[in-house]
Amino acid sequence: QDWMGELLAGRDRTRAGPTAPARGLVFIGPRYPARWGLPIEVTR
């Protein structure tokens, strides 16, 4: 199911879900399932 790829390829933002206003919205970081074996922190 490649709905995200189809959504992006269609370039029609009205077909996507609702968005939240950016007032105070901050991306802290991703959270992945432990079974993926990804590191908790990324070092630069």
Secondary structure, 3 states (H helix, E strand, C coil): CCHHHHHHHHCCHHHCCCCCCCCCCCCCCCCCCHHHCCCCCCCC
